[in-house]
Amino acid sequence: MLTANRVGRLACAKNGRPYIVPLYYAHADNHLYVFSMPGKKIEWMRGNPLVSVQVDERGQGRGWRSVVVDGRYEELPDRVGHKRERDHAWSVLSKHADWWEPGALKPVTPPVSDSAPHVFFRILIDQVSGREASE
């Protein structure tokens, strides 16, 4: 279900206060890969890397399926030592059309500048749980 979908909801927390936002992702090798602009969610995850992502699908009638991922935020900075992981994130995300739109900026090539305004990150999946209901 994680591989078949692209949009979920990210939950992070700061000082005991939750924050939930839509998230466009790509799933590969026990990670969710994400591209974003700096902002509240990035700031909060830098301070507390424990996150959850929820993905759901509607079924027939009133049916539905839902998966919750518990994991850890791992930023992929544009620095020496992270190039391979960052290029992998780029490769995984770019397999899907318009992957960059939710991040508000379409890079032309894999970023190489130390001052890149966008953030690539991944969520290391620690645990997955799910439920479904059908008629």
C-alpha positions as CSV (number, residue, x, y, z in Angstrom):
1,M,0.0,0.0,0.0
2,L,2.9,2.4,0.7
3,T,4.4,1.8,-2.7
4,A,1.0,2.1,-4.5
5,N,0.3,5.5,-3.0
6,R,2.1,8.9,-3.1
7,V,0.3,11.1,-0.6
8,G,0.0,10.6,3.2
9,R,-0.2,12.7,6.3
10,L,2.9,13.4,8.3
11,A,2.6,13.7,12.1
12,C,5.5,15.3,14.1
13,A,5.6,16.9,17.5
14,K,7.4,19.7,19.3
15,N,7.1,20.3,23.1
16,G,4.3,17.8,23.3
17,R,2.2,19.6,20.6
18,P,1.3,17.6,17.4
19,Y,1.5,18.9,13.9
20,I,0.0,17.1,10.9
21,V,0.5,18.0,7.2
22,P,-0.1,16.3,3.8
23,L,3.1,14.7,2.5
24,Y,4.0,13.6,-1.0
25,Y,6.5,10.7,-0.8
26,A,8.0,7.8,-2.7
27,H,8.6,4.4,-1.0
28,A,11.7,2.3,-1.5
29,D,14.0,0.1,0.6
30,N,12.4,0.6,4.0
31,H,12.3,4.4,3.6
32,L,9.8,7.1,2.6
33,Y,11.7,9.7,0.5
34,V,10.4,13.3,0.5
35,F,11.3,16.7,-1.0
36,S,10.2,19.8,0.8
37,M,10.8,23.5,1.3
38,P,12.1,24.6,4.7
39,G,9.4,25.4,7.1
40,K,7.6,24.3,10.3
41,K,7.6,20.6,9.6
42,I,11.4,20.6,8.8
43,E,12.1,22.7,11.9
44,W,10.1,20.4,14.1
45,M,11.5,17.2,12.7
46,R,15.1,18.5,13.2
47,G,14.2,19.0,16.9
48,N,12.3,15.7,17.3
49,P,13.0,13.1,14.5
50,L,10.3,10.6,15.7
51,V,7.4,10.9,13.2
52,S,4.4,9.0,11.9
53,V,2.9,8.9,8.4
54,Q,-0.6,7.7,7.7
55,V,-1.8,6.6,4.3
56,D,-5.3,5.6,3.4
57,E,-7.4,4.3,0.5
58,R,-11.1,4.2,-0.1
59,G,-12.6,0.9,-1.0
60,Q,-15.9,0.0,-2.4
61,G,-18.9,1.5,-0.7
62,R,-17.9,2.4,2.8
63,G,-14.8,0.3,2.8
64,W,-11.3,1.7,3.5
65,R,-7.7,0.7,4.2
66,S,-5.2,2.6,6.3
67,V,-1.5,2.1,7.1
68,V,0.5,4.0,9.8
69,V,4.3,4.2,9.6
70,D,6.3,5.0,12.7
71,G,9.7,6.1,11.9
72,R,12.6,8.5,12.1
73,Y,13.4,11.6,10.1
74,E,16.7,11.6,8.4
75,E,17.7,14.7,6.5
76,L,19.8,14.3,3.4
77,P,21.8,17.5,3.3
78,D,23.6,18.8,0.2
79,R,27.0,18.1,1.6
80,V,30.0,15.7,1.1
81,G,29.2,12.4,2.7
82,H,25.5,12.5,1.7
83,K,25.7,12.6,-2.1
84,R,24.9,9.0,-2.6
85,E,21.8,9.0,-0.4
86,R,20.6,12.3,-1.8
87,D,21.1,11.1,-5.4
88,H,19.2,8.0,-4.5
89,A,16.3,10.1,-3.1
90,W,16.3,12.1,-6.3
91,S,16.2,8.9,-8.3
92,V,13.3,7.4,-6.4
93,L,11.2,10.5,-6.3
94,S,11.8,11.4,-10.0
95,K,10.3,8.1,-11.2
96,H,6.9,9.7,-10.5
97,A,5.6,12.7,-12.6
98,D,5.4,16.0,-10.8
99,W,7.0,14.7,-7.6
100,W,8.5,18.2,-7.0
101,E,5.2,20.2,-7.1
102,P,4.2,19.6,-3.5
103,G,7.7,20.9,-2.5
104,A,7.0,24.2,-4.4
105,L,10.1,24.1,-6.5
106,K,11.3,22.0,-9.4
107,P,15.1,21.6,-9.4
108,V,16.6,21.3,-12.8
109,T,19.4,18.9,-11.8
110,P,20.3,17.2,-8.6
111,P,21.3,20.1,-6.2
112,V,25.0,20.7,-5.7
113,S,24.9,24.1,-3.9
114,D,25.5,24.4,-0.1
115,S,22.7,26.9,0.0
116,A,19.9,24.8,-1.6
117,P,16.6,26.2,-0.5
118,H,14.9,22.8,-0.6
119,V,15.3,19.8,1.6
120,F,15.5,16.1,0.7
121,F,14.8,13.8,3.6
122,R,13.8,10.2,4.2
123,I,11.8,8.5,6.9
124,L,13.4,5.3,8.1
125,I,10.5,2.9,8.7
126,D,10.7,1.4,12.2
127,Q,7.2,-0.1,12.4
128,V,4.1,-0.4,10.1
129,S,0.5,-1.1,11.3
130,G,-2.7,-1.2,9.4
131,R,-6.4,-1.7,9.4
132,E,-9.2,-2.1,6.9
133,A,-12.9,-2.2,6.8
134,S,-15.2,-3.5,4.1
135,E,-18.9,-4.0,3.6
